[in-house]
Amino acid sequence: VIEAEDVIAADRGGTSDPYAIVEFRGIKKQTKVIKKTLTPKWNETFQFEIGKPSGVLTIDLFDHDVSLFGKHDFLGQAEVNVSNLALEAVFQEWMALNPREGKMEIV
């Protein structure tokens, strides 16, 4: 997960504290939280055992909230259909964050 742009401002100050949760076949991994930005840069790498190239890798973007209720705001989602990827190839693409505004770069 490299970075995101045009992320929705979910906090009162006109920014967000974005982080991403990457999920593949029930295994979840999380980026660090980047405070007060609409253009977070994570540059984080996660590895998953793929085996047969099938399934969907999901990246959910959230705004980290420190509140009594503990509910983090959903900022959007990107999906990569792993069965469409070539073995040993590098996937790098800007993907729209659905159903919200913004985009995310994934490698």
C-alpha positions in Angstrom: 0.0 0.0 0.0 1.8 3.1 -1.2 -0.4 6.2 -0.8 -3.8 7.7 -1.3 -5.0 11.0 -2.7 -8.2 13.1 -2.5 -9.3 11.3 0.7 -12.5 12.6 2.2 -12.1 14.9 5.2 -13.8 13.1 8.1 -12.6 15.2 11.0 -13.7 18.7 12.0 -10.4 20.2 11.1 -10.9 19.4 7.4 -8.5 16.4 7.4 -8.6 12.7 8.2 -6.3 10.3 10.1 -6.3 7.6 7.4 -5.2 4.0 7.7 -5.8 0.9 5.5 -6.8 -2.6 6.3 -5.7 -5.1 3.6 -7.6 -8.4 3.6 -7.0 -11.6 1.6 -8.7 -14.9 2.3 -9.7 -13.9 5.8 -6.2 -12.6 6.8 -6.1 -8.9 7.7 -3.1 -6.6 7.9 -3.2 -2.9 8.8 -1.1 0.1 7.8 0.0 2.7 10.3 -2.3 5.7 10.9 -1.1 8.9 9.2 -2.4 11.9 11.2 -4.2 15.0 9.8 -3.9 14.5 6.0 -5.9 13.9 2.9 -2.8 12.6 1.0 -1.4 9.8 3.2 1.8 8.0 2.2 2.3 4.7 3.9 4.9 2.9 1.7 4.1 -0.4 3.5 4.4 -3.9 2.2 2.3 -6.9 3.2 2.8 -10.5 2.0 0.1 -13.1 1.6 0.3 -16.7 0.6 -1.6 -16.8 -2.7 -1.2 -20.4 -3.9 -3.5 -20.7 -6.8 -4.1 -17.1 -8.1 -7.7 -16.6 -7.2 -9.8 -14.5 -4.9 -10.1 -10.8 -4.2 -7.6 -8.7 -2.2 -9.6 -5.9 -0.5 -8.2 -2.6 0.8 -10.5 -0.7 3.1 -9.6 2.9 4.1 -10.7 4.3 7.4 -10.3 7.5 9.4 -8.9 6.7 12.9 -11.1 8.4 15.5 -10.2 8.6 19.2 -13.6 8.7 20.8 -15.6 7.1 23.5 -17.6 5.1 20.9 -14.5 3.7 19.1 -16.1 3.8 15.6 -13.7 4.7 12.8 -15.2 6.4 9.7 -15.2 4.4 6.4 -13.4 6.4 3.7 -13.6 3.9 0.8 -12.5 0.6 -0.6 -10.4 -0.8 -3.5 -10.4 -4.4 -4.7 -7.9 -6.3 -6.7 -9.0 -9.5 -8.4 -6.0 -11.8 -7.9 -7.0 -14.2 -10.6 -6.4 -11.4 -13.2 -2.7 -11.0 -12.1 0.1 -12.6 -14.0 2.5 -14.8 -11.9 5.8 -13.1 -11.0 4.5 -9.8 -12.5 4.5 -6.5 -10.6 1.1 -5.0 -10.2 1.1 -1.2 -9.7 -2.0 0.9 -10.2 -4.0 3.8 -8.9 -7.5 2.5 -7.9 -10.6 4.5 -7.1 -11.9 4.4 -3.6 -15.5 3.2 -3.9 -18.1 4.4 -3.1 -16.4 7.5 -1.9 -14.0 10.0 -3.5 -10.3 9.6 -3.7 -7.9 7.0 -5.0 -5.2 4.7 -3.7 -1.9 3.6 -5.2 -1.2 -0.1 -4.8 1.9 -2.1 -5.8 
